[in-house]
Amino acid sequence: MTEQNNSGRRDATRRGFLRSTGLTLAGLVGFSGVGSAATGEDERGPTTTEATVIKRFRPDGDQYTVEKRTVSPAFKERFGGPTITYEPEPVPREFIPEEHTDPDKPFTVQYRDEVVVGTLEEQQAAERETHETSRLSYLSHTQSYNGPKYVYESASGAEDQDLYERTAPINVAWGNSVNKDASELQSYMKNQGWEKHWTMPGSSSRYILYNGSARPQDEHIYKEIYYTRQWHIRVYDVSVDSSVESIQVVGNAHRDPIDHNHIGNEPWEFNDARDETSSDWGSWGRQSEIVFMGGTQWETHDGNMDVIYS
């Protein structure tokens, strides 16, 4: 069968080439360069590098399975081999361009991307460093947050090492005064009109680093925009402190493109999704307050998190 290789550099909206908001790159990632140390030899930072991302799509009944690999020479030194492999994910057939589905055939998408990849310990060290840098960078010292900063995609390196790629920010949270866990938030928001399109398939898992482990989302919350284009929040039950009040749930809010960017390259609109969430909760009688989180590596994220409370 004929295969297609869609090569070429994607622009910065895919995950954004690393930027900062009032912070240096070293402050954003926690560490600069491959193999640099943090506060000690046991706390090395994640690897930040430009890599080749390869997605292999295979027909599989009423869907396709996408097998993703990321390749960089920098990975060989840190992880024992140049290739990182991700958990396979199902992709609905309607997301696949017609030239690949008539007739069905496997195909490959390839592009260059800036990635931040590390072991659980390395990513935890980077989050600690980011927390301290953002705290010191905020001049009034009136804002604070001591919880997960990012969500991650699970991967593995050579010798089956467990690795995590940083994929999105935590940008919304619910205080204890809201008095709802992740499941209760999902039910409440669904009753208020946050529902996905009935044909929309389930979303894949992303993980937060919490209490020394990587945890998948407790719930997904959706609000349809047009068919499979939707607002989407992954929410996680936590118990952490902030300057607004103690926090019960944190989330990553974003806008899903119609094909979830399995093939396309649309921005995730983190700020707009956060504001959509806070605005709706405002219309339901709740307040919200921005907490400065530090630098950001995504063009559509300003580095802030909104805490919703009563």
Steps between C-alpha positions, in 0.01 A plus 500: 500500500609853432599704804516873542766686698388852589831655600593856582535720802178586683459849635517603862129453566528122519658501845675828468874537475612587848420849613485672835288764666740700713722196548809362335493169316703348782242624749214364291629148451682495830836426344695594192654258256505124476637329807525807725438463872247661730563534873704180510624206299181305572276769349573529129271698281290368213645504151387792284575446134371536147398155381340320207150376582376207292138384510408172331126456433367146449140404403335309784132424440286808556800707607871549442776432752775761515846390614715799591878520528727796571863488387795715612874438548462669841291207622782249450718651772220543751270203432723238339365533146398770248131403479213549744182296448155607618190306595298419184178701472178434307398763246140510369469428130322832439820683604697340216519680162309325223811432292610252769163333562394424144643246485630450854875520520766568761679833478759705685507861619838651592598842637752681718403611849654638818448250783565487875549136600623343822457235763248550778779622732638743241162653424421529871829683556415739215158572648658580836745736332224665298296551816789672676589715199142618448465579872813715500409666170168634624608825666211548742535142634124493558422207272597140557409153382658174609355239268548329161615735223464294181343193345708233330476231236634159604784349298787255527865510398766237459481209746133585561573810706187686608518851354265799489469777242363835618199576281281770661468733800276480803297816445181469706420384854207475740529601864363307796212747530354367173477169689509269199743227404584425136204267448258747658641783286440290190139431596431859599649649181319244285172611658596858411550414132859371484449191287697343219357414161329162530726340236819634661737219605683496831817703546836350585665531842737769616673494835583739784788454743349483846620354829799340333316320223346559156119497509255502207202735495206411721246631249461668161262796465390621155301780342416463132586784264451332163486123462837379639639852547440553870615648827660221701621492861695214655439522876696348788412465867772654720544666836743792465538855626470829314484865600129505409399197709575129526438326170298181450522452121744618232457479126640559155246686286555520124313510171503175305538538122264287293768235447665550845816593307570139420574625148428873506681782676260736678578685825353356819379845619582448867416858603167505318401163647590616851301821452202309358500283812533789746239707316243222521568447869461876547156479339419224750577730793865414572808723512846442356846638554813476288812348656833561325663167411823613335631465147330313220608300199169532313403801289135481608578488874599808701638307797200559727253271676144600595376387843121472519345539846183607678 
